[in-house]
Amino acid sequence: MSYDLIEFPFQVHSDAKVVERAYLVPEGLPWGATLEVTPSQADIPPGETAIFTCRLTLDNDIIRPGCTNDQGFSLTAWRIAEDADERWGSCFYFIRPRVRTRLRIMKAQWHEKRLLVFGVLSLDTDQSVDLNAQLPLSVRVRLEHDHPAGNLRQWVTAPVQPGGAFSITREEFNGPPGVELRIQAWFDRTDLLASSRSDVFRCPHITVPVIG
């Protein structure tokens, strides 16, 4: 399994009256982790902010997934002075290696007052990890729509079945005719598995027209 490249910004602001030159130094970076910082140093005019781009890579042969390998490191900004460099500020970052997961809403139907949603949680890895061995698991499903007659914002929890399938059934699920329901599934991180979100699935409300 290979981990995704993690990219994040680090901002350094200067309130000095002169141009300051700064650079970043990681402290306590775990073995198997590599941090690339661009630019290597930056000149910061008075009252302005420099943005460093940080790219963190993890060696999957050294850092194995799971909460037992949760680690962290500090990233410190240093100011270049005439006689000696001075510490300017620091942030601490957690590294929580997990097996990637993938969420998909496969099908949804909202007919009259009955809502059906079907989805799948799967593992995005080339390792022999058994999803069934991680059960019980659950997925949070976000249901929402906007309409002048009333908006909807609602969470529903669905248990994950063997094989990764999950579903929700809602009876007496009322809504304005023709409104579009937006559905998104969320999976929260566990000791071994990473968090993930599905794409937003759009489902129209189908009603039988009343004649006469």
C-alpha atoms as a printed R data frame, in Angstrom:
    type eleno elety resid chain resno       x      y       z
1   ATOM     1    CA   MET     A     1   0.000  0.000   0.000
2   ATOM     2    CA   SER     A     2   1.246  3.491  -0.795
3   ATOM     3    CA   TYR     A     3   0.154  6.559   1.149
4   ATOM     4    CA   ASP     A     4  -1.117  9.686  -0.555
5   ATOM     5    CA   LEU     A     5   1.160 12.703  -0.716
6   ATOM     6    CA   ILE     A     6   0.089 15.185   1.967
7   ATOM     7    CA   GLU     A     7   0.413 18.843   0.991
8   ATOM     8    CA   PHE     A     8  -0.323 21.718   3.343
9   ATOM     9    CA   PRO     A     9   0.578 25.428   3.715
10  ATOM    10    CA   PHE     A    10   2.526 27.027   6.559
11  ATOM    11    CA   GLN     A    11   2.109 30.778   7.004
12  ATOM    12    CA   VAL     A    12   4.627 33.104   8.632
13  ATOM    13    CA   HIS     A    13   3.565 36.701   9.310
14  ATOM    14    CA   SER     A    14   5.935 39.551  10.090
15  ATOM    15    CA   ASP     A    15   5.058 42.618  12.168
16  ATOM    16    CA   ALA     A    16   8.623 43.911  12.017
17  ATOM    17    CA   LYS     A    17   9.542 47.251  10.461
18  ATOM    18    CA   VAL     A    18  12.198 45.696   8.251
19  ATOM    19    CA   VAL     A    19  12.291 42.787   5.819
20  ATOM    20    CA   GLU     A    20  12.721 39.499   7.686
21  ATOM    21    CA   ARG     A    21  14.137 36.290   6.222
22  ATOM    22    CA   ALA     A    22  12.606 33.039   7.482
23  ATOM    23    CA   TYR     A    23  12.893 29.300   6.943
24  ATOM    24    CA   LEU     A    24  11.235 26.169   8.352
25  ATOM    25    CA   VAL     A    25  12.790 23.238  10.209
26  ATOM    26    CA   PRO     A    26  10.948 20.004  11.168
27  ATOM    27    CA   GLU     A    27  11.668 18.617  14.625
28  ATOM    28    CA   GLY     A    28  10.988 15.026  15.617
29  ATOM    29    CA   LEU     A    29  10.026 13.916  12.104
30  ATOM    30    CA   PRO     A    30   9.276 10.162  12.358
31  ATOM    31    CA   TRP     A    31  11.547  7.653  10.692
32  ATOM    32    CA   GLY     A    32  10.071  6.847   7.294
33  ATOM    33    CA   ALA     A    33   8.612 10.339   6.805
34  ATOM    34    CA   THR     A    34  10.079 12.950   4.449
35  ATOM    35    CA   LEU     A    35   9.134 16.632   4.421
36  ATOM    36    CA   GLU     A    36   9.863 18.934   1.481
37  ATOM    37    CA   VAL     A    37   9.413 22.689   2.045
38  ATOM    38    CA   THR     A    38   9.152 25.243  -0.768
39  ATOM    39    CA   PRO     A    39  10.675 27.810  -0.847
40  ATOM    40    CA   SER     A    40  13.674 26.899   1.288
41  ATOM    41    CA   GLN     A    41  13.588 30.422   2.746
42  ATOM    42    CA   ALA     A    42  11.522 33.551   2.183
43  ATOM    43    CA   ASP     A    43  11.974 37.300   2.578
44  ATOM    44    CA   ILE     A    44   8.933 38.794   4.334
45  ATOM    45    CA   PRO     A    45   8.268 42.548   3.960
46  ATOM    46    CA   PRO     A    46   6.806 44.455   6.944
47  ATOM    47    CA   GLY     A    47   3.185 43.579   7.636
48  ATOM    48    CA   GLU     A    48   3.057 40.759   5.087
49  ATOM    49    CA   THR     A    49   2.785 36.972   5.229
50  ATOM    50    CA   ALA     A    50   4.910 34.329   3.543
51  ATOM    51    CA   ILE     A    51   3.305 31.025   2.609
52  ATOM    52    CA   PHE     A    52   5.496 27.931   2.548
53  ATOM    53    CA   THR     A    53   4.259 24.805   0.755
54  ATOM    54    CA   CYS     A    54   4.976 21.603   2.683
55  ATOM    55    CA   ARG     A    55   4.832 18.130   1.110
56  ATOM    56    CA   LEU     A    56   4.899 15.137   3.430
57  ATOM    57    CA   THR     A    57   5.561 11.628   2.121
58  ATOM    58    CA   LEU     A    58   5.425  8.410   4.152
59  ATOM    59    CA   ASP     A    59   7.354  5.229   3.372
60  ATOM    60    CA   ASN     A    60   4.796  2.418   3.514
61  ATOM    61    CA   ASP     A    61   7.565 -0.161   4.064
62  ATOM    62    CA   ILE     A    62   8.503  1.574   7.329
63  ATOM    63    CA   ILE     A    63   5.291  3.178   8.603
64  ATOM    64    CA   ARG     A    64   2.526  0.595   8.795
65  ATOM    65    CA   PRO     A    65  -1.162  1.567   8.996
66  ATOM    66    CA   GLY     A    66  -2.880  1.539  12.363
67  ATOM    67    CA   CYS     A    67  -3.259  3.627  15.504
68  ATOM    68    CA   THR     A    68  -0.192  2.000  17.104
69  ATOM    69    CA   ASN     A    69   1.919  3.941  14.591
70  ATOM    70    CA   ASP     A    70   0.315  7.330  15.242
71  ATOM    71    CA   GLN     A    71   3.128  9.854  15.593
72  ATOM    72    CA   GLY     A    72   3.745 13.556  15.279
73  ATOM    73    CA   PHE     A    73   6.322 16.242  14.630
74  ATOM    74    CA   SER     A    74   6.835 19.963  15.111
75  ATOM    75    CA   LEU     A    75   7.437 22.420  12.300
76  ATOM    76    CA   THR     A    76   9.301 25.509  13.476
77  ATOM    77    CA   ALA     A    77   9.801 28.842  11.735
78  ATOM    78    CA   TRP     A    78  13.193 30.474  12.269
79  ATOM    79    CA   ARG     A    79  14.159 34.100  11.662
80  ATOM    80    CA   ILE     A    80  17.638 34.842  10.330
81  ATOM    81    CA   ALA     A    81  19.244 37.496  12.539
82  ATOM    82    CA   GLU     A    82  22.656 39.137  12.349
83  ATOM    83    CA   ASP     A    83  24.263 37.280  15.241
84  ATOM    84    CA   ALA     A    84  22.138 34.114  15.466
85  ATOM    85    CA   ASP     A    85  18.951 32.608  14.067
86  ATOM    86    CA   GLU     A    86  15.907 33.004  16.318
87  ATOM    87    CA   ARG     A    87  12.929 30.708  16.798
88  ATOM    88    CA   TRP     A    88   9.825 32.498  15.467
89  ATOM    89    CA   GLY     A    89   6.978 30.078  16.063
90  ATOM    90    CA   SER     A    90   6.033 26.433  15.868
91  ATOM    91    CA   CYS     A    91   3.113 24.100  15.074
92  ATOM    92    CA   PHE     A    92   2.639 20.431  15.937
93  ATOM    93    CA   TYR     A    93   1.260 17.989  13.362
94  ATOM    94    CA   PHE     A    94  -0.140 14.508  13.916
95  ATOM    95    CA   ILE     A    95   0.540 11.638  11.510
96  ATOM    96    CA   ARG     A    96  -2.177  8.982  11.630
97  ATOM    97    CA   PRO     A    97  -1.446  6.310   8.987
98  ATOM    98    CA   ARG     A    98  -4.550  4.410   7.930
99  ATOM    99    CA   VAL     A    99  -5.769  2.110   5.157
100 ATOM   100    CA   ARG     A   100  -7.575  4.187   2.517
101 ATOM   101    CA   THR     A   101 -11.303  3.657   2.164
102 ATOM   102    CA   ARG     A   102 -13.776  4.528  -0.570
103 ATOM   103    CA   LEU     A   103 -17.467  5.367  -0.245
104 ATOM   104    CA   ARG     A   104 -20.013  5.263  -3.058
105 ATOM   105    CA   ILE     A   105 -23.746  5.872  -3.213
106 ATOM   106    CA   MET     A   106 -24.868  3.311  -5.792
107 ATOM   107    CA   LYS     A   107 -28.584  4.010  -5.978
108 ATOM   108    CA   ALA     A   108 -31.292  6.105  -4.359
109 ATOM   109    CA   GLN     A   109 -35.030  6.354  -4.871
110 ATOM   110    CA   TRP     A   110 -37.511  8.731  -3.270
111 ATOM   111    CA   HIS     A   111 -41.027  7.747  -4.318
112 ATOM   112    CA   GLU     A   112 -43.933  9.388  -2.551
113 ATOM   113    CA   LYS     A   113 -43.059  9.072   1.168
114 ATOM   114    CA   ARG     A   114 -40.542  6.222   0.890
115 ATOM   115    CA   LEU     A   115 -36.797  6.797   0.590
116 ATOM   116    CA   LEU     A   116 -34.304  4.052  -0.281
117 ATOM   117    CA   VAL     A   117 -30.528  4.577  -0.383
118 ATOM   118    CA   PHE     A   118 -27.920  1.937  -1.244
119 ATOM   119    CA   GLY     A   119 -24.149  2.349  -0.992
120 ATOM   120    CA   VAL     A   120 -20.846  0.519  -0.622
121 ATOM   121    CA   LEU     A   121 -17.816  0.984   1.623
122 ATOM   122    CA   SER     A   122 -14.659 -0.561   0.166
123 ATOM   123    CA   LEU     A   123 -10.920 -0.558   0.823
124 ATOM   124    CA   ASP     A   124  -8.646  1.329  -1.563
125 ATOM   125    CA   THR     A   125  -5.501 -0.705  -0.946
126 ATOM   126    CA   ASP     A   126  -3.359 -3.437  -2.463
127 ATOM   127    CA   GLN     A   127  -2.833 -5.045   0.946
128 ATOM   128    CA   SER     A   128  -4.714 -8.129   2.098
129 ATOM   129    CA   VAL     A   129  -6.943 -6.342   4.600
130 ATOM   130    CA   ASP     A   130 -10.258 -8.044   5.359
131 ATOM   131    CA   LEU     A   131 -13.035 -5.471   5.687
132 ATOM   132    CA   ASN     A   132 -15.344 -8.029   7.295
133 ATOM   133    CA   ALA     A   133 -12.832 -8.484  10.114
134 ATOM   134    CA   GLN     A   134 -13.261 -4.782  10.975
135 ATOM   135    CA   LEU     A   135 -17.018 -5.052  11.579
136 ATOM   136    CA   PRO     A   136 -19.062 -3.653  13.213
137 ATOM   137    CA   LEU     A   137 -18.734 -0.422  11.244
138 ATOM   138    CA   SER     A   138 -21.211  2.304  10.390
139 ATOM   139    CA   VAL     A   139 -21.639  5.090   7.860
140 ATOM   140    CA   ARG     A   140 -23.263  8.474   8.422
141 ATOM   141    CA   VAL     A   141 -25.525  9.609   5.584
142 ATOM   142    CA   ARG     A   142 -26.317 13.289   5.090
143 ATOM   143    CA   LEU     A   143 -29.753 14.095   3.627
144 ATOM   144    CA   GLU     A   144 -30.545 17.651   2.590
145 ATOM   145    CA   HIS     A   145 -32.622 19.723   0.206
146 ATOM   146    CA   ASP     A   146 -33.577 23.364  -0.236
147 ATOM   147    CA   HIS     A   147 -37.125 24.482  -0.950
148 ATOM   148    CA   PRO     A   148 -39.220 27.583  -0.201
149 ATOM   149    CA   ALA     A   149 -41.693 25.359   1.631
150 ATOM   150    CA   GLY     A   150 -38.964 24.192   4.010
151 ATOM   151    CA   ASN     A   151 -35.330 23.064   4.009
152 ATOM   152    CA   LEU     A   152 -34.042 19.696   5.196
153 ATOM   153    CA   ARG     A   153 -30.783 18.953   7.025
154 ATOM   154    CA   GLN     A   154 -30.645 15.466   8.497
155 ATOM   155    CA   TRP     A   155 -28.131 12.741   9.428
156 ATOM   156    CA   VAL     A   156 -28.934  9.019   9.329
157 ATOM   157    CA   THR     A   157 -26.625  6.233  10.549
158 ATOM   158    CA   ALA     A   158 -26.412  3.037   8.494
159 ATOM   159    CA   PRO     A   159 -24.624 -0.153   9.649
160 ATOM   160    CA   VAL     A   160 -22.118 -1.678   7.230
161 ATOM   161    CA   GLN     A   161 -22.976 -5.237   6.214
162 ATOM   162    CA   PRO     A   162 -20.497 -8.034   5.377
163 ATOM   163    CA   GLY     A   163 -18.975 -7.181   2.016
164 ATOM   164    CA   GLY     A   164 -19.264 -3.428   2.636
165 ATOM   165    CA   ALA     A   165 -22.855 -2.738   1.568
166 ATOM   166    CA   PHE     A   166 -25.036 -0.334   3.542
167 ATOM   167    CA   SER     A   167 -28.559  0.955   3.060
168 ATOM   168    CA   ILE     A   168 -31.192  3.138   4.645
169 ATOM   169    CA   THR     A   169 -34.964  2.958   4.358
170 ATOM   170    CA   ARG     A   170 -37.132  5.835   5.510
171 ATOM   171    CA   GLU     A   171 -40.896  5.559   5.647
172 ATOM   172    CA   GLU     A   172 -43.044  8.677   5.933
173 ATOM   173    CA   PHE     A   173 -40.179 10.713   4.457
174 ATOM   174    CA   ASN     A   174 -42.129 13.740   3.329
175 ATOM   175    CA   GLY     A   175 -41.002 16.503   1.013
176 ATOM   176    CA   PRO     A   176 -42.260 18.933  -1.626
177 ATOM   177    CA   PRO     A   177 -42.973 17.350  -5.039
178 ATOM   178    CA   GLY     A   178 -40.095 17.643  -7.492
179 ATOM   179    CA   VAL     A   179 -37.517 18.764  -4.927
180 ATOM   180    CA   GLU     A   180 -34.021 17.290  -5.357
181 ATOM   181    CA   LEU     A   181 -32.515 15.452  -2.394
182 ATOM   182    CA   ARG     A   182 -28.729 15.623  -1.972
183 ATOM   183    CA   ILE     A   183 -27.215 12.523  -0.399
184 ATOM   184    CA   GLN     A   184 -23.644 12.114   0.834
185 ATOM   185    CA   ALA     A   185 -22.146  9.298   2.910
186 ATOM   186    CA   TRP     A   186 -19.383  9.887   5.482
187 ATOM   187    CA   PHE     A   187 -17.141  7.253   7.055
188 ATOM   188    CA   ASP     A   188 -15.212  8.201  10.197
189 ATOM   189    CA   ARG     A   189 -11.640  7.069  10.834
190 ATOM   190    CA   THR     A   190 -11.066  3.949  12.955
191 ATOM   191    CA   ASP     A   191  -7.916  2.456  14.489
192 ATOM   192    CA   LEU     A   192  -7.021  0.928  11.092
193 ATOM   193    CA   LEU     A   193  -9.213  2.518   8.409
194 ATOM   194    CA   ALA     A   194  -9.069  6.070   7.055
195 ATOM   195    CA   SER     A   195 -12.042  8.405   6.857
196 ATOM   196    CA   SER     A   196 -13.706  9.062   3.501
197 ATOM   197    CA   ARG     A   197 -16.698 10.742   1.883
198 ATOM   198    CA   SER     A   198 -18.754  9.798  -1.112
199 ATOM   199    CA   ASP     A   199 -19.622 12.099  -3.967
200 ATOM   200    CA   VAL     A   200 -22.934 13.899  -3.589
201 ATOM   201    CA   PHE     A   201 -25.747 11.825  -5.091
202 ATOM   202    CA   ARG     A   202 -28.816 13.727  -6.311
203 ATOM   203    CA   CYS     A   203 -32.217 12.090  -6.082
204 ATOM   204    CA   PRO     A   204 -35.473 13.752  -7.249
205 ATOM   205    CA   HIS     A   205 -38.682 13.360  -5.280
206 ATOM   206    CA   ILE     A   206 -41.134 11.427  -7.442
207 ATOM   207    CA   THR     A   207 -44.821 11.757  -6.670
208 ATOM   208    CA   VAL     A   208 -47.967 10.541  -8.381
209 ATOM   209    CA   PRO     A   209 -49.956 13.529  -9.649
210 ATOM   210    CA   VAL     A   210 -53.468 13.909  -8.276
211 ATOM   211    CA   ILE     A   211 -56.047 14.155 -11.090
212 ATOM   212    CA   GLY     A   212 -59.499 15.575 -10.560
